[in-house]
Amino acid sequence: MYKRQIQWCIQEKRSFLKQRIQARLAKIYLEMKAFKDALKILNRLVKEVKKIDDKPLMVSPFVLLRYFSLSTHCAPRPMTAI
């Protein structure tokens, strides 16, 4: 369902809504332990959000990336200043 909504957002050029839906989808993937899919979405989302410099939206992907690193027991990812 979320993927269909993301495609609609791309067609209608609704970038802010698309980014929020992608953050929600990444969170669901993390909860389902689908870490590869979540990481792919989060990395793309962080790049997009940094381009538009949206501070409130920027927090969500960074929190989810931190949750990812704690869930997978990886070495901590470096966190940049928001």
Buried (B, 14 or more C-beta within 10 A) or exposed (E): EBEEBBEEBEEEEBBEEBBBBBBBBBBBBBEEEBBEBBBEBBEBBBEBBEEEEBEEBBEBBBEBBEBBBEEEEEEEEEEEEE
